[in-house]
């Protein structure tokens, strides 16, 4: 993630990667901003359209909660969580 991109750029990259591996993204859970509270805006879904959404700015902290389904079984999910991206101003 880079300052100057939008949340839709990140969401689309997650979706593209997950689907290229033969999985399906979930639409029920999202990544989110972290600030004074653990779950703040902006939301960062696991799917999206590049160039849309909130502009990422230096100093933002975003938790990416990537959830996906095993497409070949139609059930089950896996979460890779705990990744925080700090957008630095350099």
VMD Tcl script that builds the backbone (N, CA, C; Angstrom):
set m [mol new atoms 270]
animate dup $m
set s [atomselect $m all]
$s set {name element resname resid chain x y z} {
  {N N UNK 1 A 0.841 -1.163 0.000}
  {CA C UNK 1 A 0.000 0.000 0.000}
  {C C UNK 1 A 0.890 1.231 0.000}
  {N N UNK 2 A 0.463 2.212 -0.756}
  {CA C UNK 2 A 1.199 3.466 -0.844}
  {C C UNK 2 A 0.258 4.646 -0.671}
  {N N UNK 3 A 0.775 5.668 -0.009}
  {CA C UNK 3 A 0.032 6.917 0.051}
  {C C UNK 3 A -0.201 7.384 -1.376}
  {N N UNK 4 A -1.390 7.889 -1.645}
  {CA C UNK 4 A -1.751 8.325 -2.992}
  {C C UNK 4 A -2.619 7.320 -3.721}
  {N N UNK 5 A -2.554 6.041 -3.322}
  {CA C UNK 5 A -3.469 5.048 -3.863}
  {C C UNK 5 A -4.799 5.182 -3.139}
  {N N UNK 6 A -5.787 4.444 -3.602}
  {CA C UNK 6 A -7.103 4.449 -2.971}
  {C C UNK 6 A -7.411 3.063 -2.412}
  {N N UNK 7 A -8.370 3.009 -1.500}
  {CA C UNK 7 A -8.718 1.728 -0.901}
  {C C UNK 7 A -9.152 0.717 -1.959}
  {N N UNK 8 A -9.791 1.165 -3.019}
  {CA C UNK 8 A -10.197 0.255 -4.093}
  {C C UNK 8 A -9.019 -0.391 -4.795}
  {N N UNK 9 A -7.870 0.293 -4.843}
  {CA C UNK 9 A -6.660 -0.290 -5.431}
  {C C UNK 9 A -6.194 -1.484 -4.606}
  {N N UNK 10 A -6.202 -1.320 -3.280}
  {CA C UNK 10 A -5.802 -2.405 -2.380}
  {C C UNK 10 A -6.802 -3.551 -2.460}
  {N N UNK 11 A -8.085 -3.217 -2.415}
  {CA C UNK 11 A -9.139 -4.230 -2.476}
  {C C UNK 11 A -9.059 -5.038 -3.768}
  {N N UNK 12 A -8.861 -4.370 -4.888}
  {CA C UNK 12 A -8.768 -5.056 -6.181}
  {C C UNK 12 A -7.550 -5.965 -6.232}
  {N N UNK 13 A -6.426 -5.535 -5.644}
  {CA C UNK 13 A -5.212 -6.360 -5.632}
  {C C UNK 13 A -5.437 -7.628 -4.806}
  {N N UNK 14 A -6.106 -7.491 -3.660}
  {CA C UNK 14 A -6.426 -8.671 -2.842}
  {C C UNK 14 A -7.302 -9.624 -3.637}
  {N N UNK 15 A -8.360 -9.098 -4.248}
  {CA C UNK 15 A -9.281 -9.935 -5.022}
  {C C UNK 15 A -8.561 -10.647 -6.163}
  {N N UNK 16 A -7.760 -9.926 -6.891}
  {CA C UNK 16 A -7.041 -10.509 -8.031}
  {C C UNK 16 A -6.125 -11.640 -7.569}
  {N N UNK 17 A -5.390 -11.430 -6.500}
  {CA C UNK 17 A -4.475 -12.456 -6.002}
  {C C UNK 17 A -5.233 -13.689 -5.526}
  {N N UNK 18 A -6.264 -13.496 -4.706}
  {CA C UNK 18 A -7.022 -14.624 -4.147}
  {C C UNK 18 A -7.675 -15.435 -5.261}
  {N N UNK 19 A -8.324 -14.757 -6.212}
  {CA C UNK 19 A -9.005 -15.474 -7.291}
  {C C UNK 19 A -8.023 -16.178 -8.219}
  {N N UNK 20 A -6.839 -15.636 -8.404}
  {CA C UNK 20 A -5.815 -16.293 -9.237}
  {C C UNK 20 A -5.338 -17.601 -8.609}
  {N N UNK 21 A -5.512 -17.728 -7.289}
  {CA C UNK 21 A -5.134 -18.958 -6.591}
  {C C UNK 21 A -6.270 -19.980 -6.573}
  {N N UNK 22 A -7.418 -19.636 -7.182}
  {CA C UNK 22 A -8.549 -20.552 -7.233}
  {C C UNK 22 A -9.512 -20.438 -6.064}
  {N N UNK 23 A -9.402 -19.359 -5.292}
  {CA C UNK 23 A -10.283 -19.139 -4.156}
  {C C UNK 23 A -11.272 -18.030 -4.486}
  {N N UNK 24 A -12.228 -17.823 -3.585}
  {CA C UNK 24 A -13.189 -16.735 -3.720}
  {C C UNK 24 A -13.086 -15.840 -2.495}
  {N N UNK 25 A -13.125 -14.541 -2.694}
  {CA C UNK 25 A -13.105 -13.623 -1.556}
  {C C UNK 25 A -14.479 -13.590 -0.902}
  {N N UNK 26 A -14.512 -13.329 0.381}
  {CA C UNK 26 A -15.783 -13.132 1.069}
  {C C UNK 26 A -16.136 -11.652 1.001}
  {N N UNK 27 A -17.388 -11.369 1.083}
  {CA C UNK 27 A -17.859 -9.985 1.059}
  {C C UNK 27 A -18.424 -9.571 2.417}
  {N N UNK 28 A -18.371 -10.477 3.379}
  {CA C UNK 28 A -18.936 -10.206 4.697}
  {C C UNK 28 A -17.962 -9.485 5.622}
  {N N UNK 29 A -16.664 -9.648 5.425}
  {CA C UNK 29 A -15.664 -9.090 6.325}
  {C C UNK 29 A -14.741 -8.153 5.554}
  {N N UNK 30 A -14.217 -7.158 6.242}
  {CA C UNK 30 A -13.340 -6.200 5.567}
  {C C UNK 30 A -12.134 -5.862 6.439}
  {N N UNK 31 A -11.126 -5.319 5.792}
  {CA C UNK 31 A -10.062 -4.656 6.522}
  {C C UNK 31 A -10.587 -3.297 6.958}
  {N N UNK 32 A -9.792 -2.595 7.762}
  {CA C UNK 32 A -10.298 -1.345 8.322}
  {C C UNK 32 A -9.147 -0.487 8.827}
  {N N UNK 33 A -9.468 0.758 9.057}
  {CA C UNK 33 A -8.519 1.656 9.676}
  {C C UNK 33 A -8.383 1.347 11.156}
  {N N UNK 34 A -7.233 1.723 11.721}
  {CA C UNK 34 A -6.974 1.569 13.145}
  {C C UNK 34 A -6.528 2.930 13.665}
  {N N UNK 35 A -7.173 3.380 14.719}
  {CA C UNK 35 A -6.825 4.679 15.298}
  {C C UNK 35 A -7.055 4.644 16.783}
  {N N UNK 36 A -7.853 5.557 17.274}
  {CA C UNK 36 A -8.186 5.557 18.705}
  {C C UNK 36 A -9.011 4.331 19.068}
  {N N UNK 37 A -9.717 3.785 18.088}
  {CA C UNK 37 A -10.463 2.535 18.248}
  {C C UNK 37 A -9.874 1.522 17.278}
  {N N UNK 38 A -10.074 0.244 17.600}
  {CA C UNK 38 A -9.521 -0.807 16.747}
  {C C UNK 38 A -10.167 -0.831 15.365}
  {N N UNK 39 A -11.474 -0.638 15.284}
  {CA C UNK 39 A -12.182 -0.718 14.011}
  {C C UNK 39 A -12.708 0.662 13.640}
  {N N UNK 40 A -11.990 1.342 12.773}
  {CA C UNK 40 A -12.381 2.655 12.278}
  {C C UNK 40 A -12.360 2.628 10.756}
  {N N UNK 41 A -12.864 3.692 10.161}
  {CA C UNK 41 A -12.764 3.842 8.725}
  {C C UNK 41 A -11.323 4.159 8.352}
  {N N UNK 42 A -10.984 3.965 7.132}
  {CA C UNK 42 A -11.853 3.479 6.058}
  {C C UNK 42 A -11.934 1.955 6.046}
  {N N UNK 43 A -13.038 1.440 5.518}
  {CA C UNK 43 A -13.131 0.003 5.294}
  {C C UNK 43 A -12.332 -0.359 4.049}
  {N N UNK 44 A -11.711 -1.524 4.085}
  {CA C UNK 44 A -10.951 -2.028 2.944}
  {C C UNK 44 A -11.457 -3.440 2.652}
  {N N UNK 45 A -12.480 -3.561 1.774}
  {CA C UNK 45 A -13.025 -4.882 1.451}
  {C C UNK 45 A -11.993 -5.759 0.749}
  {N N UNK 46 A -12.311 -7.033 0.625}
  {CA C UNK 46 A -11.445 -7.987 -0.070}
  {C C UNK 46 A -11.731 -8.031 -1.570}
  {N N UNK 47 A -12.498 -7.099 -2.053}
  {CA C UNK 47 A -12.853 -7.002 -3.468}
  {C C UNK 47 A -13.026 -5.517 -3.781}
  {N N UNK 48 A -12.812 -5.146 -5.012}
  {CA C UNK 48 A -13.013 -3.742 -5.330}
  {C C UNK 48 A -12.599 -3.379 -6.737}
  {N N UNK 49 A -12.714 -2.101 -7.018}
  {CA C UNK 49 A -12.389 -1.540 -8.323}
  {C C UNK 49 A -11.251 -0.545 -8.156}
  {N N UNK 50 A -10.169 -0.727 -8.906}
  {CA C UNK 50 A -9.049 0.218 -8.798}
  {C C UNK 50 A -9.505 1.653 -9.042}
  {N N UNK 51 A -8.886 2.589 -8.330}
  {CA C UNK 51 A -9.172 4.002 -8.529}
  {C C UNK 51 A -10.381 4.514 -7.772}
  {N N UNK 52 A -11.022 3.652 -6.985}
  {CA C UNK 52 A -12.203 4.060 -6.228}
  {C C UNK 52 A -11.900 4.030 -4.731}
  {N N UNK 53 A -12.779 4.622 -3.953}
  {CA C UNK 53 A -12.647 4.552 -2.505}
  {C C UNK 53 A -11.891 5.727 -1.919}
  {N N UNK 54 A -11.455 5.541 -0.690}
  {CA C UNK 54 A -10.793 6.581 0.094}
  {C C UNK 54 A -9.323 6.696 -0.305}
  {N N UNK 55 A -8.853 7.918 -0.431}
  {CA C UNK 55 A -7.447 8.185 -0.729}
  {C C UNK 55 A -6.600 7.838 0.485}
  {N N UNK 56 A -5.571 7.003 0.288}
  {CA C UNK 56 A -4.664 6.638 1.375}
  {C C UNK 56 A -3.649 7.755 1.576}
  {N N UNK 57 A -3.472 8.162 2.831}
  {CA C UNK 57 A -2.619 9.298 3.145}
  {C C UNK 57 A -1.537 8.891 4.131}
  {N N UNK 58 A -0.421 9.614 4.142}
  {CA C UNK 58 A 0.640 9.325 5.115}
  {C C UNK 58 A 0.099 9.369 6.538}
  {N N UNK 59 A 0.548 8.424 7.357}
  {CA C UNK 59 A 0.128 8.370 8.747}
  {C C UNK 59 A -1.055 7.470 9.016}
  {N N UNK 60 A -1.759 7.019 7.987}
  {CA C UNK 60 A -2.895 6.114 8.188}
  {C C UNK 60 A -2.374 4.732 8.580}
  {N N UNK 61 A -3.106 4.052 9.443}
  {CA C UNK 61 A -2.809 2.665 9.798}
  {C C UNK 61 A -4.001 1.827 9.374}
  {N N UNK 62 A -3.732 0.806 8.581}
  {CA C UNK 62 A -4.785 -0.033 8.012}
  {C C UNK 62 A -4.519 -1.484 8.392}
  {N N UNK 63 A -5.538 -2.174 8.898}
  {CA C UNK 63 A -5.463 -3.614 9.149}
  {C C UNK 63 A -6.125 -4.324 7.971}
  {N N UNK 64 A -5.379 -5.171 7.298}
  {CA C UNK 64 A -5.938 -5.945 6.192}
  {C C UNK 64 A -6.376 -7.300 6.735}
  {N N UNK 65 A -7.659 -7.537 6.736}
  {CA C UNK 65 A -8.221 -8.820 7.160}
  {C C UNK 65 A -8.699 -9.529 5.913}
  {N N UNK 66 A -7.865 -10.395 5.402}
  {CA C UNK 66 A -8.181 -11.067 4.138}
  {C C UNK 66 A -8.863 -12.396 4.428}
  {N N UNK 67 A -10.125 -12.485 4.074}
  {CA C UNK 67 A -10.901 -13.714 4.231}
  {C C UNK 67 A -11.195 -14.253 2.843}
  {N N UNK 68 A -11.144 -15.583 2.713}
  {CA C UNK 68 A -11.503 -16.159 1.422}
  {C C UNK 68 A -12.092 -17.553 1.609}
  {N N UNK 69 A -12.795 -18.000 0.570}
  {CA C UNK 69 A -13.449 -19.306 0.552}
  {C C UNK 69 A -12.683 -20.258 -0.349}
  {N N UNK 70 A -12.692 -21.513 0.046}
  {CA C UNK 70 A -12.174 -22.535 -0.847}
  {C C UNK 70 A -13.202 -22.752 -1.941}
  {N N UNK 71 A -12.927 -22.279 -3.126}
  {CA C UNK 71 A -13.906 -22.276 -4.213}
  {C C UNK 71 A -14.308 -23.687 -4.626}
  {N N UNK 72 A -13.379 -24.624 -4.560}
  {CA C UNK 72 A -13.686 -25.969 -5.049}
  {C C UNK 72 A -14.612 -26.747 -4.117}
  {N N UNK 73 A -14.753 -26.305 -2.856}
  {CA C UNK 73 A -15.645 -27.010 -1.945}
  {C C UNK 73 A -16.935 -26.244 -1.686}
  {N N UNK 74 A -16.906 -24.931 -1.894}
  {CA C UNK 74 A -18.087 -24.127 -1.653}
  {C C UNK 74 A -18.332 -23.795 -0.193}
  {N N UNK 75 A -17.419 -24.193 0.679}
  {CA C UNK 75 A -17.583 -23.854 2.091}
  {C C UNK 75 A -16.218 -23.716 2.762}
  {N N UNK 76 A -16.252 -23.248 3.974}
  {CA C UNK 76 A -15.021 -23.078 4.731}
  {C C UNK 76 A -14.376 -21.744 4.418}
  {N N UNK 77 A -13.661 -21.220 5.370}
  {CA C UNK 77 A -12.963 -19.966 5.147}
  {C C UNK 77 A -11.650 -19.977 5.891}
  {N N UNK 78 A -10.797 -19.118 5.483}
  {CA C UNK 78 A -9.496 -18.993 6.115}
  {C C UNK 78 A -9.181 -17.517 6.249}
  {N N UNK 79 A -8.673 -17.136 7.387}
  {CA C UNK 79 A -8.308 -15.739 7.583}
  {C C UNK 79 A -6.811 -15.638 7.782}
  {N N UNK 80 A -6.210 -14.728 7.059}
  {CA C UNK 80 A -4.843 -14.336 7.365}
  {C C UNK 80 A -4.956 -12.926 7.882}
  {N N UNK 81 A -4.768 -12.759 9.149}
  {CA C UNK 81 A -5.033 -11.486 9.785}
  {C C UNK 81 A -3.793 -10.978 10.495}
  {N N UNK 82 A -3.913 -9.786 11.010}
  {CA C UNK 82 A -2.848 -9.238 11.819}
  {C C UNK 82 A -1.842 -8.427 11.034}
  {N N UNK 83 A -2.042 -8.249 9.750}
  {CA C UNK 83 A -1.123 -7.452 8.953}
  {C C UNK 83 A -1.518 -5.989 9.054}
  {N N UNK 84 A -0.652 -5.188 9.603}
  {CA C UNK 84 A -0.884 -3.749 9.679}
  {C C UNK 84 A 0.038 -3.059 8.701}
  {N N UNK 85 A -0.507 -2.172 7.930}
  {CA C UNK 85 A 0.301 -1.390 7.004}
  {C C UNK 85 A 0.310 0.052 7.469}
  {N N UNK 86 A 1.474 0.571 7.720}
  {CA C UNK 86 A 1.625 1.954 8.120}
  {C C UNK 86 A 2.064 2.741 6.909}
  {N N UNK 87 A 1.334 3.758 6.560}
  {CA C UNK 87 A 1.690 4.573 5.408}
  {C C UNK 87 A 2.610 5.696 5.892}
  {N N UNK 88 A 3.845 5.611 5.484}
  {CA C UNK 88 A 4.854 6.552 5.941}
  {C C UNK 88 A 4.988 7.715 4.963}
  {N N UNK 89 A 5.385 8.828 5.480}
  {CA C UNK 89 A 5.597 10.013 4.663}
  {C C UNK 89 A 7.088 10.198 4.433}
  {N N UNK 90 A 7.622 9.591 3.328}
  {CA C UNK 90 A 9.007 9.851 2.964}
  {C C UNK 90 A 9.143 10.085 1.507}
}
mol reanalyze $m
mol bondsrecalc $m
mol representation Tube
mol addrep $m
